[in-house]
Amino acid sequence: MVAVPLPVRLTIGVLLIVLGAALLTIAVLGLRRKLRRNRWAGVRTAASLRSEAAFAVANQVAAAPLGAAGGVGVVGGGALVAGAPVSSAGRWRP
């Protein structure tokens, strides 16, 4: 196992947490049909962009996998920030 330097681990962990939280926010807005058509967030296919109603339905359907991806990002980032205990030899210790 390769030891990752602390600043790198913290930077990647915080980035994962922030991006995961953004995905969770978009998922909740899509589920509640509060996400408006925009350039950056949501399901953006030709069919979903035809109307506000189609956009709302597409994002409501996509809310579960998007929320799961956000949850994985937050949990993974939290694990990186927390870090595993490391012995002086650089190996994981229980």
Backbone torsions as a table, in degrees:
resi	resn	phi	psi	omega
1	MET	NA	133.9	-179.0
2	VAL	-94.1	133.4	178.0
3	ALA	-80.5	130.5	178.4
4	VAL	-96.0	132.8	179.4
5	PRO	-58.2	144.9	-176.0
6	LEU	-56.4	-46.7	179.9
7	PRO	-60.6	-36.8	178.7
8	VAL	-67.5	-45.2	-179.7
9	ARG	-62.4	-42.3	179.8
10	LEU	-67.8	-41.4	179.9
11	THR	-62.5	-48.6	-179.7
12	ILE	-66.3	-39.4	179.4
13	GLY	-63.1	-45.8	179.5
14	VAL	-66.1	-39.8	177.7
15	LEU	-61.8	-43.3	177.1
16	LEU	-62.9	-39.6	179.4
17	ILE	-64.8	-45.4	-178.7
18	VAL	-64.9	-46.8	179.9
19	LEU	-66.9	-37.5	176.2
20	GLY	-63.8	-40.3	177.5
21	ALA	-65.5	-37.2	176.9
22	ALA	-63.7	-43.8	177.8
23	LEU	-63.4	-40.0	177.4
24	LEU	-63.2	-40.2	178.6
25	THR	-63.6	-45.0	178.8
26	ILE	-63.7	-39.6	179.0
27	ALA	-63.5	-43.2	-180.0
28	VAL	-66.2	-43.1	177.9
29	LEU	-63.0	-40.5	177.7
30	GLY	-65.6	-41.6	179.7
31	LEU	-62.8	-38.5	-178.8
32	ARG	-86.4	2.0	-179.5
33	ARG	61.8	33.5	179.2
34	LYS	-102.7	-7.1	-178.3
35	LEU	-81.1	120.2	179.4
36	ARG	-89.6	156.2	176.8
37	ARG	-60.2	133.5	-179.3
38	ASN	-153.5	-179.2	-176.9
39	ARG	-82.0	-21.2	-166.7
40	TRP	-114.5	-39.8	-169.1
41	ALA	-114.8	145.1	175.0
42	GLY	105.7	175.4	178.3
43	VAL	-76.4	120.4	-175.5
44	ARG	-122.2	77.3	175.2
45	THR	-111.6	168.3	178.8
46	ALA	-59.0	-41.0	-179.2
47	ALA	-68.4	-40.0	-177.0
48	SER	-74.5	-22.3	-178.8
49	LEU	-90.2	2.5	-179.4
50	ARG	-67.2	-35.2	-179.7
51	SER	-154.4	166.9	176.8
52	GLU	-63.5	-38.6	-179.2
53	ALA	-65.3	-42.8	179.0
54	ALA	-65.2	-39.3	178.2
55	PHE	-63.7	-42.7	-179.6
56	ALA	-64.0	-43.9	-179.6
57	VAL	-65.7	-44.1	-179.6
58	ALA	-60.7	-40.8	-179.4
59	ASN	-76.7	-26.5	174.8
60	GLN	-68.5	-40.4	178.3
61	VAL	-68.1	-36.9	-177.4
62	ALA	-82.1	-3.0	-175.0
63	ALA	-63.3	-40.0	-176.7
64	ALA	-64.4	-52.8	179.1
65	PRO	-66.8	-33.2	178.2
66	LEU	-67.1	-40.4	176.8
67	GLY	-65.8	-37.7	177.6
68	ALA	-64.3	-42.2	178.1
69	ALA	-63.2	-40.5	177.0
70	GLY	-64.1	-40.7	178.0
71	GLY	-63.5	-41.1	177.5
72	VAL	-63.0	-40.4	178.6
73	GLY	-63.3	-44.4	-179.5
74	VAL	-65.7	-45.1	-179.8
75	VAL	-66.5	-43.6	178.3
76	GLY	-63.3	-41.9	177.1
77	GLY	-64.7	-39.4	177.3
78	GLY	-63.5	-38.1	177.7
79	ALA	-65.8	-39.0	178.1
80	LEU	-67.1	-42.3	-179.6
81	VAL	-66.0	-42.5	-179.8
82	ALA	-67.6	-41.0	178.5
83	GLY	70.4	155.4	176.9
84	ALA	-93.2	148.0	176.3
85	PRO	-65.0	134.9	-176.4
86	VAL	-121.8	135.7	176.9
87	SER	-80.0	174.5	-179.6
88	SER	-66.1	-21.2	178.8
89	ALA	-82.8	-3.9	178.8
90	GLY	85.4	12.9	178.6
91	ARG	-108.6	151.4	179.1
92	TRP	-65.5	140.2	176.8
93	ARG	-123.4	139.7	-179.5
94	PRO	-73.1	NA	NA
